[in-house]
Amino acid sequence: MTRRISAISLLLLLLICQVASANEETADSLFGAIDEVVVAVSRIDRTTVPAQELGGEELKRLSVCSVADALRYFSGVQIKDYGGIGGLKTVNVRSMGSEHVGVFYDGIQLDNAQNGTVDLGRYSLDNVESITMYNGQKNSIFQPAKAFASSSTIYLQSRRPLFEEDSSDNLRVSMKYGSFDTWNPSLLWEHLFRKGLSASISAEYLKTSGEYRFSLQKRDGSDTTMVRKNDDVEALRLEGSLFGNTDRDIWMVKAYVYSSERGYPGAVVRGMPGMFTSRDRQWDTDMFVQGNWQRNVRDWYSTQAQLKYSYNYVRFKSDPTLDASTMYVDNTYRQQEAYASAVQLFAINNWWSASLSTDFQVNGMSMSQSESSSPVRYSGLVAASTAFDWNRLKGQASLLYSYVEDRSGKKAVNGTKNRLSPTLVLSWQPFAGYDWSLRAFYKRMFRLPTLNDIYYTLVDERPLGPEYATQYDIGTAWSFTRSHGFLRRLELQADAYFNQVDDKIVAMPSSSQFRWTMMNIGYVEILGVDASLQSSWRVGETSHVLRLTYTYQLAEDKTDRNSMWYGGQIPYIPRNSGSVAYGGDWRGWSWNYSFIYTGERYESVANIPENYAQPWYTHDMSLSRSFSFDGFVLKAAIEVNNLLNQQYDVVRCYPMPGTNWKLRLEIDL
């Protein structure tokens, strides 16, 4: 593990340094006089589609380490967490399923070799500047076709270098230490080569035993205290970026490496606690190189191009001599992806625009089992879209054409799929001068089973059909902002929605977290309400922020009217959930309190007492202090999570940690 991490680290650092050096030497001839570029989308427009954002100081306040932890504070989101630091973490928005959520890192979609979903627990917030979630799709038509192909989208924006007037370097060194023998150092270095050309290198190392105590109630009603085992993680993340802009162009190149070894904590058998202890191990290497280039060719025409290559390696080992509940497995899986996108934006006049996006992607997967196939998926997407902003009325319409073909060897498998997916978005501001709007959208989507759904198994293909989803949403947004007085900002959002999913694909954990059972469960209807409130105010020298979210969801399986389970709430979807986050500042001190609540759920569509899951909630607190010295800033913080030591499971038999803490020291030079 250590030698592999060292080799990867050296290769990435050499690559970034070589690219940066070459660009510094040729900057004069390539760019000439470099001016600043104004990006068209400079803020989140929440009036058109439901959008939620965490960024800047608000993101730093929360006692969160990963993207998955931060997303808990968005309404309509459910995070499935399979136990502590080493456990898998997936996101589900409005009960549509993880595969309907597109996760984009600096504008290009992330793909994952494991289970066809993005494990958001692996993405640290150390180099993330903001997280934004859109229901439906992003309120911009100047985007790749893949951005139109998801029911909801999450955008992770990495930090872009900003420099003081007489400075060409920024350096941040951070060390976190906390419960479960967790060590988490990180480093961020940013360098300005010349105006309009800069680079950054971010590195982070995580090592933890992941062991924590939890209380388990046995079937006879008695309690016992156990220690969560095989939850250790050793991981290294390296990330290098090169940024450039001229008076007409803006571009970025990013190289990313994540390498880890971890244990997968297994399910706790309530009737026989401690008899079976998971010893499953997994090794991962995720690497990608991607680039994004945008040019404003004319006042009426802009273009954008994106390229990406990614490689994912997974090795999974399960040994029955260590865990009698499993069978021997030592398999490796490799996936490669090549992706290209081109977008054309046309400004027809000052209130009407149109775009054409074309994407092409090739995904290939190989497995160590000699009897397994090596499937390749070819995907082509074309999106034609238009948008208008006329006299307090805004609208957006798009039509996505998807072509997908799977091949295994020389034969086509699973058929060739051609589909059209329409979207319509409308927003109306009833009164001029008042920041209040009404909005609605309709979207029809389909998705095929992923290669992971079909092939991550001991046998080859499984009979899984496409999943079709239809979304209806109607809502309102109102905001108030001023620069003086007690109340500085108040923002309210509320949306009611109705989703229909045909042939819904559900992933259910089997004997291990690595190999899941994929199945179509038929027809699901989801009726829900999302509401959120954000406010900020000042009292004397103190500033305060408050964020409230609430979600109600009725997500019912309506496959078979003759079934005794007809109309049952689908697994792990609570009817009621919400969060509270409050923070404040005073003379260099910062504090934060957060509360997350997840209501009662069922572990199966059979909504019977045996499958009932108790509600759970957590209280988290943090306190930090900044000290300014000549030439650098020191920040110290302490965080306490699950303050009341509640014992709970997000997923049955996967207990979560009780009270835990973390110390953080950060130096900015």
Sequence and secondary structure as in RCSB ss.txt:
>XXXX:A:sequence
MTRRISAISLLLLLLICQVASANEETADSLFGAIDEVVVAVSRIDRTTVPAQELGGEELKRLSVCSVADALRYFS
GVQIKDYGGIGGLKTVNVRSMGSEHVGVFYDGIQLDNAQNGTVDLGRYSLDNVESITMYNGQKNSIFQPAKAFAS
SSTIYLQSRRPLFEEDSSDNLRVSMKYGSFDTWNPSLLWEHLFRKGLSASISAEYLKTSGEYRFSLQKRDGSDTT
MVRKNDDVEALRLEGSLFGNTDRDIWMVKAYVYSSERGYPGAVVRGMPGMFTSRDRQWDTDMFVQGNWQRNVRDW
YSTQAQLKYSYNYVRFKSDPTLDASTMYVDNTYRQQEAYASAVQLFAINNWWSASLSTDFQVNGMSMSQSESSSP
VRYSGLVAASTAFDWNRLKGQASLLYSYVEDRSGKKAVNGTKNRLSPTLVLSWQPFAGYDWSLRAFYKRMFRLPT
LNDIYYTLVDERPLGPEYATQYDIGTAWSFTRSHGFLRRLELQADAYFNQVDDKIVAMPSSSQFRWTMMNIGYVE
ILGVDASLQSSWRVGETSHVLRLTYTYQLAEDKTDRNSMWYGGQIPYIPRNSGSVAYGGDWRGWSWNYSFIYTGE
RYESVANIPENYAQPWYTHDMSLSRSFSFDGFVLKAAIEVNNLLNQQYDVVRCYPMPGTNWKLRLEIDL
>XXXX:A:secstr
 HHHHHHHHHHHHHHHHHHHHHHHHHHHHHHSS      S  S  TTTS EEEEEHHHHHHSS  BHHHHHTTST
TEEEEE STTTS EEEEETTS GGGEEEEETTEE   SSTTS  GGGSBSTTEEEEEEEESS S SSS GGGGSS
SEEEEEEE      TT  EEEEEEEEEETTTEEEEEEEEEEEEETTEEEEEEEEEEEE    EEEEE TTS EEE
EE  S  EEEEEEEEEEEEE SSEEEEEEEEEEEEEEE      SSSTTTS    EEEEEEEEEEEEEEEEEETT
EEEEEEEEEEEEEEEEEE TTT TTS  EEEEEEEEEEEEEEEEEEEEETTEEEEEEEEEEEEEEEES TTS  E
EEEEEEEEEEEEEEETTEEEEEEEEEEEEEEEETTEEEEEEEEEEEEEEEEEE SSTTS EEEEEEEEEEEE   
HHHHHSSSSS      EEEEEEEEEEEEEEE SSSSEEEEEEEEEEEEEEEES EEEEE SSSSSEEEEE  EEE
EEEEEEEEEEEEEETTEEEEEEEEEEEEEEEE S TTSTTTTEE TT  SEEEEEEEEEEETTEEEEEEEEEE  
EESSSS SGGGEE  EEEEEEEEEEEEEETTEEEEEEEEEESTT    EEETTEE   SEEEEEEEEE 
